[in-house]
Amino acid sequence: MDSSTTLRRLRAPPDNIPLPETLPQFAHVNRYWDAQHKCFAARLLPGEYYVSTTHEIIATVLGSCVSACIRDVRIGVGGMNHFMLPLDSSQGTSAWGAAVSAATRYGNVAMERLINDILKLGGRRENLELKLVGGGRVLAAMSTDIGARNIDFVRQYVREEGFNVVAEDLGDIYPRKVVYFPDSGKIRVKRFSAANDQALADRERNYLHELDSAPIAGEVELF
């Protein structure tokens, strides 16, 4: 039996447990059975976000990226984003010198989309609870500390918007695995050794290169 077959079997849910329905805009997000937590999970890649209305978890791995975990504490609807760049400037010009359109790779767009989707499902701004994770300095060779810029952005954003931040694990030099339970608000964060996760650093360098060389088309209306 090859390793891919083994992996698929480990992630297969028990009989008679169907994959919960998801909102149409999240059909592309990878979802799998998490045997440890005995529920389905959505795995986020950089530039993605996800909102859940059922009992499932949202997971991602962060280097210099930041994730905001947001939920309405009264109705138990919430989600997570995963953004790499802090801010989309006006006219679609990024701080990185590439002409790009608004997309969820940017913190301001990622925050607005996540919050707006929760509000569309019945959430209220005054009931939102936020937890912030990530922003590690994992790309030490770069002159710009991307993680620090993401942290500065998200802290300023939540302060200006007046949101209730109940927990954060930001900065330092560590990559992190994040598992979030939107219905309960529970969050689990595992820090990895900064020295042995070269694959994550390589992925982030490649992602930055991709953002500069292949801008995303289309505009996003923020409201």
C-alpha positions as CSV (number, residue, x, y, z in Angstrom):
1,M,0.0,0.0,0.0
2,D,1.5,3.4,-1.0
3,S,1.7,6.3,1.4
4,S,-1.0,8.4,-0.4
5,T,-3.5,5.5,0.0
6,T,-2.7,5.2,3.7
7,L,-3.2,9.0,4.2
8,R,-6.6,8.9,2.5
9,R,-7.7,6.1,4.6
10,L,-6.6,7.8,7.8
11,R,-8.6,10.8,6.8
12,A,-11.7,8.9,5.8
13,P,-14.7,9.6,8.2
14,P,-16.5,6.8,10.0
15,D,-19.5,5.3,8.2
16,N,-22.7,7.4,8.1
17,I,-21.0,10.7,8.8
18,P,-21.4,12.9,5.7
19,L,-19.3,15.9,4.9
20,P,-21.2,19.0,6.1
21,E,-22.5,21.4,3.6
22,T,-20.4,24.5,3.1
23,L,-21.1,27.9,1.7
24,P,-20.6,28.1,-2.1
25,Q,-17.7,30.5,-1.9
26,F,-15.7,28.0,0.1
27,A,-16.1,25.0,-2.3
28,H,-12.4,25.2,-3.2
29,V,-11.2,24.9,0.4
30,N,-9.7,21.5,1.3
31,R,-11.8,19.7,3.9
32,Y,-11.0,16.3,5.5
33,W,-11.9,14.1,8.5
34,D,-9.8,14.9,11.6
35,A,-9.5,11.7,13.5
36,Q,-8.0,13.4,16.6
37,H,-10.9,15.8,17.1
38,K,-13.5,13.5,15.5
39,C,-15.0,16.0,13.2
40,F,-14.4,17.5,9.7
41,A,-11.7,20.2,9.2
42,A,-11.1,22.9,6.7
43,R,-7.4,23.5,5.9
44,L,-6.5,27.0,4.8
45,L,-3.7,28.0,2.5
46,P,-2.2,31.5,2.3
47,G,-4.7,33.9,0.8
48,E,-7.8,31.8,1.8
49,Y,-10.5,32.2,4.5
50,Y,-13.3,30.1,5.6
51,V,-16.6,30.5,7.6
52,S,-18.4,27.6,9.3
53,T,-21.9,27.3,10.5
54,T,-21.5,23.7,11.7
55,H,-19.4,21.7,14.1
56,E,-16.1,21.6,12.2
57,I,-12.6,23.0,12.8
58,I,-10.4,25.2,10.7
59,A,-6.7,24.6,10.6
60,T,-3.7,26.2,9.0
61,V,0.1,26.6,9.4
62,L,1.5,30.1,9.7
63,G,5.0,31.5,9.3
64,S,5.1,35.3,8.8
65,C,1.4,35.2,7.8
66,V,-1.3,36.1,10.3
67,S,-4.7,34.5,10.9
68,A,-7.6,36.2,12.6
69,C,-10.1,33.8,14.3
70,I,-13.4,35.5,14.6
71,R,-16.8,34.3,15.8
72,D,-20.1,35.6,17.0
73,V,-20.3,34.4,20.6
74,R,-24.1,34.3,20.7
75,I,-24.8,32.2,17.5
76,G,-21.5,30.3,17.3
77,V,-20.8,31.1,13.7
78,G,-17.2,32.0,12.9
79,G,-14.2,31.6,10.7
80,M,-10.5,32.2,10.1
81,N,-8.4,33.9,7.5
82,H,-4.8,33.5,6.4
83,F,-3.1,36.6,4.9
84,M,0.5,37.2,3.8
85,L,0.5,41.0,3.0
86,P,-0.7,43.7,5.3
87,L,-2.6,46.2,3.1
88,D,-3.9,46.7,-0.4
89,S,-3.2,50.3,-1.3
90,S,-5.5,52.4,-3.4
91,Q,-5.6,51.9,-7.2
92,G,-4.6,48.2,-6.6
93,T,-0.9,49.0,-6.0
94,S,0.7,46.9,-3.2
95,A,3.5,47.9,-0.9
96,W,5.6,45.3,-2.7
97,G,5.7,47.2,-5.9
98,A,3.4,45.0,-8.0
99,A,0.2,46.3,-9.6
100,V,-2.4,44.0,-8.1
101,S,-6.1,44.0,-7.4
102,A,-7.7,43.6,-4.0
103,A,-7.7,39.9,-2.9
104,T,-7.7,38.0,0.4
105,R,-3.9,37.7,0.3
106,Y,-4.1,41.3,1.8
107,G,-5.0,41.7,5.5
108,N,-7.6,44.5,5.0
109,V,-9.5,42.5,2.4
110,A,-9.2,39.2,4.3
111,M,-10.5,40.9,7.5
112,E,-13.4,42.6,5.7
113,R,-14.5,39.4,3.8
114,L,-14.4,37.2,6.9
115,I,-16.3,39.7,9.0
116,N,-18.9,40.5,6.3
117,D,-19.6,36.8,5.8
118,I,-20.2,36.2,9.5
119,L,-22.6,39.3,9.6
120,K,-24.5,38.0,6.5
121,L,-25.1,34.7,8.5
122,G,-26.7,36.6,11.4
123,G,-23.7,37.8,13.4
124,R,-23.5,41.2,14.9
125,R,-20.4,43.4,15.2
126,E,-20.9,43.9,18.9
127,N,-20.9,40.1,19.5
128,L,-17.7,39.4,17.6
129,E,-14.8,37.8,19.5
130,L,-11.3,37.9,17.9
131,K,-8.2,35.8,18.5
132,L,-5.0,36.7,16.5
133,V,-2.1,34.3,15.7
134,G,1.1,34.3,13.6
135,G,3.5,36.9,12.3
136,G,6.7,34.9,13.1
137,R,10.0,36.1,11.6
138,V,10.6,33.0,9.6
139,L,12.2,34.7,6.6
140,A,15.2,36.1,8.4
141,A,17.2,36.6,5.2
142,M,14.8,39.3,4.0
143,S,15.5,42.9,4.9
144,T,11.7,43.5,5.6
145,D,10.2,41.7,8.5
146,I,6.9,40.7,6.9
147,G,5.6,39.2,10.1
148,A,6.0,42.4,12.0
149,R,4.2,44.4,9.3
150,N,1.3,42.0,9.4
151,I,1.2,42.3,13.2
152,D,1.2,46.1,13.1
153,F,-1.6,46.0,10.5
154,V,-3.9,43.7,12.3
155,R,-3.4,45.4,15.7
156,Q,-4.2,48.8,14.2
157,Y,-7.2,47.3,12.3
158,V,-8.9,45.8,15.3
159,R,-8.1,48.9,17.4
160,E,-9.6,51.3,14.8
161,E,-12.7,49.1,14.3
162,G,-13.2,48.6,18.1
163,F,-13.2,44.8,18.0
164,N,-12.9,42.7,21.1
165,V,-9.6,40.8,21.0
166,V,-9.6,38.2,23.8
167,A,-6.3,36.4,22.9
168,E,-3.3,36.6,20.7
169,D,-0.1,34.7,20.0
170,L,1.9,37.0,17.7
171,G,5.5,37.5,16.7
172,D,8.7,35.8,17.8
173,I,10.5,33.5,15.3
174,Y,8.3,30.4,15.4
175,P,6.1,28.9,12.7
176,R,2.7,27.8,14.2
177,K,0.0,25.3,13.5
178,V,-3.4,26.7,14.4
179,V,-6.6,24.7,15.0
180,Y,-9.7,26.8,15.6
181,F,-13.2,25.6,16.7
182,P,-15.6,28.4,15.5
183,D,-18.7,27.1,17.4
184,S,-17.0,27.2,20.8
185,G,-14.2,29.7,20.2
186,K,-11.5,27.3,21.4
187,I,-8.1,27.6,19.7
188,R,-5.1,25.4,19.8
189,V,-1.6,26.7,18.7
190,K,1.4,24.6,18.4
191,R,4.8,26.2,17.9
192,F,7.4,24.5,15.7
193,S,11.1,24.8,16.0
194,A,12.3,27.8,14.0
195,A,15.4,25.9,12.9
196,N,13.8,22.8,11.2
197,D,10.9,24.1,9.2
198,Q,12.7,25.1,6.0
199,A,9.8,23.9,3.9
200,L,7.5,26.5,5.3
201,A,10.0,29.3,4.7
202,D,10.5,28.1,1.1
203,R,6.7,28.0,0.6
204,E,6.4,31.6,1.8
205,R,9.2,32.8,-0.5
206,N,7.6,31.1,-3.4
207,Y,4.2,32.6,-2.5
208,L,5.7,36.1,-2.4
209,H,7.3,35.5,-5.8
210,E,4.0,34.3,-7.1
211,L,2.2,37.4,-5.9
212,D,4.6,39.7,-7.7
213,S,4.7,37.7,-10.9
214,A,1.1,36.7,-11.3
215,P,-1.3,39.4,-9.9
216,I,-4.8,38.3,-9.2
217,A,-7.4,39.8,-11.5
218,G,-10.8,41.2,-10.4
219,E,-11.9,43.7,-7.8
220,V,-13.5,43.2,-4.4
221,E,-16.2,45.5,-3.1
222,L,-15.7,46.2,0.6
223,F,-18.6,47.3,2.7
